[in-house]
Amino acid sequence: MNKSTRVLITNDDGIGSPGLHALAAAAVRVGLSVVVAAPASEASGSSSSITAVEEDGKITIEERQLEDLDGVEAYAVHGAPAFISMIATHGAFGPPPDIVLSGVNRGANVGRAILHSGTVGAALTAGINDGRGMAVSLDTGMHPKKIHWDTAARLATGLLPFLMEQEAGSVLNLNVPNSAGPDLPEFRTATLTRFGIVQTTLAERGQQHVRLAIADTTETPDPRSDAALLAAGYATVTALQPVTGTALPSLDALPQAASQA
């Protein structure tokens, strides 16, 4: 991999996120052609939404200068991460990227709950546009004493040659323990656990409102899952499949009345 490999760095935590800056810096260090484009404000939980703020039919894109990243093009976009990933494939920030790196997200993205993640949504959008994507998240927990962004950034760039060997449309989800030391965490391939690390529940239902609560998941994860392996100190790698259809039984035998209901 070299300067001819073009990488878009985005996220859902916003253009000011230190995780975004760490990921961009790591990509520059390994000699990639880097452009940064991220939401102007936080867009967590935006999934694969392609919403954006329009004014007179135009979406505002502001050029930014990121600290310690001299010479790297950077843009704050008034739109969701998947929207940014989508317009990048159409040349909004120069030549379309070979890879979309999304992160480093503050907090793990594991289990089926990744459906709602803007970080993952940007990577999946790269995949459905015949690119390659990787979502990168750091398992910081709720109240970390220190956040080791560079650990996740270094592991992500180390995984890029493997990603480039995969066919177009491939998407990886990388979760990294929040640790530092001379030895980086080992990679482990992982399945998606049934739930995320936390679950959202309905705490109250009123006449004109609902109130939600977030609680730790009590279910014991499968030992091969991303949640279990991440808790054991491994950097988990899960291959994701962008949206696709699946086979259905024939509908020919359905009664005519049912088909007209």
C-alpha positions, 0 to 999 in steps of 0.5 A: 500500500502506498500513496496511490491508495486513497483513504477517506477518514470519517466518523460519527463523533464529528470533525473535532473528535480526537479519534478521527485525528488519530486515525488520519495521522496513522494513515498518513504515517503508513504513506496513504493518500488521505482526505478527511471528511466528517460531520460538522457535529456529532451524528452518533446513532445515524446508522446508514442515513443519508440526511444532510442540512440543505440551504437553497438546495446546497449542503454546506461543506467547510474546509478545515485545518486539523492540528498536526495534519498539515497538508491533509485535506479536511472538510466538515460536512453538514450531513450524516457519515453515510451521506459523506461516504456516499458523496465521496464515491461520486468525487465530492472530495477529489478522486473516489477513495479506495477505502473508507475508514470510519472512526475511531469511535468512542465506545465499542460497536459490537453485536447486532446493535451495530445496525444503528451505528453511524460509524458502521453505516459509513463503512457499509455505504462504502461497501454497497458502492463497490468500495471497501470499508472499515469501522473502527471502535475503541472499547472505552467504557463509560468513564475511562481514566485515559483513552488510547486512541493510537492503539486503535488507529495503529491496529486499523492501519495494520489491517488495511493490507488484509482488507485490500486483498478482499474483493470489492464491497468488503466491509470489516468491523474492528473493535479494540480494547482501550489499552496501551503497552509495547505489544498491541492486542492480538486480532481475532475473527469474531461473530456478532453477539446477539445484543450490544454491550448495553441495551436500550429499554422502555422505562416509562410510557406516558400518554404523550411521551416515552422515556428510555433507559440504558442498561448493561446487557445481562446475557452471556455472550457466545465465546466466539462473539465480538463482545466475549473476545473483546472483553478477553482483551482481543481486537475483534474483526468481523466481516459485515455484509452490506444489505442484500436480498435473500431467497423466498419460497415461491408465492405461486401457491398463495390464494388469489384473495390473499394476494389482493388483500 
